Amino acid sequence: YLFGSSMLVAPLFEEVTGRDVYLPEGTWIDYQTKKVYQGGWHKIEAGAVPIIVLVRNGSAIPHIKLAQSTKDMDWSKLILKVYAAEGTNTATAKVFLPEGDGVKTISLSKKGTDFEVGENPIGNKTTFKIERIK
């Protein structure tokens, strides 16, 4: 099933390590193994966690450091993990802060071998550390 517009989840319902997965058109990157797939049917093996999760090429997935409880989460420092296959020069992320005023789109551009945030629509409420997934 699609989890939002940027992630595809294919659960394993039995004691198996992989399954056949249909990917919509485009390029998809395995969240765990980083293997790149094109749209269509593929036999995909799960990584260390027994589930298959793929990220649409050009997506940046927000992450936050672990905390003991949600009240301890530091929303002022987010990590954007950029999933970009070779030749991809832009990426986008969707971010909603707990006390924000709606979902914000964060646009990233490739600079050299890394990505950087263009204009930050969230302003000084958070900073971003960028990690390119290769």
C-alpha positions as CSV (number, residue, x, y, z in Angstrom):
1,Y,0.0,0.0,0.0
2,L,1.1,3.6,-0.5
3,F,2.0,5.3,2.8
4,G,1.4,8.9,1.7
5,S,2.7,9.8,-1.8
6,S,6.4,8.9,-1.2
7,M,6.5,5.5,0.5
8,L,5.3,2.1,-0.5
9,V,4.9,-0.6,2.2
10,A,4.7,-4.3,1.4
11,P,4.2,-6.3,4.6
12,L,5.3,-9.9,5.0
13,F,2.3,-11.8,6.3
14,E,4.0,-15.2,6.6
15,E,7.4,-16.5,7.7
16,V,9.1,-15.5,4.5
17,T,12.0,-13.1,3.7
18,G,10.7,-11.6,0.6
19,R,7.7,-11.3,-1.8
20,D,6.6,-10.2,-5.2
21,V,5.8,-6.4,-5.2
22,Y,4.3,-4.3,-7.9
23,L,5.8,-0.8,-8.0
24,P,4.0,2.1,-9.7
25,E,5.8,3.8,-12.6
26,G,9.0,5.6,-11.7
27,T,12.1,4.8,-9.7
28,W,11.9,3.4,-6.2
29,I,14.7,3.0,-3.6
30,D,14.5,0.3,-0.9
31,Y,14.5,2.0,2.5
32,Q,16.6,-0.7,4.1
33,T,18.9,-2.1,1.4
34,K,19.1,1.1,-0.8
35,K,18.7,-1.1,-3.9
36,V,17.1,0.9,-6.8
37,Y,14.1,-0.5,-8.7
38,Q,12.0,0.7,-11.7
39,G,8.2,0.4,-11.9
40,G,6.7,-3.0,-12.5
41,W,6.9,-6.4,-10.8
42,H,9.9,-7.4,-8.7
43,K,10.8,-10.1,-6.2
44,I,12.1,-8.1,-3.3
45,E,13.9,-9.4,-0.2
46,A,13.4,-7.7,3.1
47,G,16.3,-6.1,5.0
48,A,17.1,-6.6,8.7
49,V,13.6,-5.6,9.6
50,P,11.0,-8.1,8.2
51,I,9.1,-5.7,6.0
52,I,9.6,-4.2,2.6
53,V,9.5,-0.4,2.4
54,L,10.4,1.6,-0.7
55,V,10.8,5.3,-1.2
56,R,9.9,7.2,-4.3
57,N,13.0,8.7,-6.0
58,G,13.4,12.4,-5.2
59,S,11.8,12.1,-1.8
60,A,13.2,13.4,1.5
61,I,11.9,11.6,4.6
62,P,11.9,13.6,7.8
63,H,13.4,11.8,10.9
64,I,13.7,13.0,14.5
65,K,16.1,11.7,17.2
66,L,14.6,9.1,19.5
67,A,13.1,10.3,22.7
68,Q,11.8,8.6,25.9
69,S,8.3,10.0,25.1
70,T,6.7,12.3,22.5
71,K,6.8,15.2,24.9
72,D,10.6,14.9,24.9
73,M,11.0,15.1,21.1
74,D,13.1,18.0,19.9
75,W,11.3,19.3,16.8
76,S,13.8,22.1,16.4
77,K,16.3,19.6,14.8
78,L,15.1,17.4,12.0
79,I,17.1,15.0,9.8
80,L,16.0,14.9,6.1
81,K,17.1,11.6,4.6
82,V,17.2,12.2,0.8
83,Y,16.4,9.2,-1.5
84,A,17.8,10.2,-4.8
85,A,19.0,7.9,-7.5
86,E,21.9,8.8,-9.8
87,G,21.0,11.8,-11.9
88,T,18.3,13.2,-9.6
89,N,18.9,16.8,-8.8
90,T,15.8,17.8,-6.7
91,A,13.9,16.3,-3.8
92,T,11.0,17.3,-1.6
93,A,9.8,16.5,1.9
94,K,6.5,17.2,3.7
95,V,6.8,18.4,7.3
96,F,4.1,19.1,9.9
97,L,5.3,20.3,13.2
98,P,3.1,19.6,16.3
99,E,2.3,23.3,16.8
100,G,2.6,24.3,13.2
101,D,0.0,25.8,10.9
102,G,-0.2,23.0,8.3
103,V,1.9,20.7,6.2
104,K,4.9,22.5,4.7
105,T,6.8,21.4,1.6
106,I,10.6,21.5,1.9
107,S,12.4,21.7,-1.4
108,L,16.0,20.5,-1.8
109,S,18.5,21.0,-4.6
110,K,21.6,19.1,-5.4
111,K,24.8,21.0,-4.9
112,G,27.9,19.0,-5.9
113,T,27.3,15.5,-4.4
114,D,25.0,16.7,-1.6
115,F,21.6,18.3,-1.2
116,E,20.6,21.5,0.5
117,V,17.4,23.1,1.6
118,G,16.3,26.1,-0.5
119,E,13.9,28.4,1.2
120,N,12.7,27.1,4.6
121,P,8.9,27.7,4.9
122,I,9.1,26.7,8.6
123,G,11.5,29.6,9.4
124,N,13.4,29.4,12.6
125,K,11.1,26.7,14.2
126,T,13.5,23.9,13.0
127,T,16.8,23.3,11.4
128,F,17.6,20.5,9.0
129,K,20.5,18.1,8.8
130,I,20.6,16.5,5.3
131,E,21.7,12.9,4.8
132,R,21.8,11.6,1.3
133,I,21.0,7.9,1.1
134,K,23.3,6.3,-1.4
